[in-house]
């Protein structure tokens, strides 16, 4: 068993105003993302990966794009992303916290 508390200093600064903290087992990964650089005028660049993904919005609002389609998501909303589907977000509020789950592991995050 591995425990990661909110007080741990295990966050990785991806950019000055974006960080992530991860927990994982052998086949499943959870990533807590914190964004403090919204709202954004444009979506982030689209990306894809061979992992299944489920995203849960903890705080803030985003537009979640899958291909050309998008939907507005807020606290308590969830979205699923199939492997290799292009997707991205656009921040609609200053602060956003998302929880992403992936299978298999995103080894580039380790």
Secondary structure, DSSP 8 states (H G I E B T S, - for coil): -----TTSS--EEEETTEEEEEEE-SS-EEEEEEE-S---SS----B--SSEEEEEEEES-EEEEETTEEEEE-TT-EEEE-TT--EEEEE-SS-EEEEEEEES--GGG-
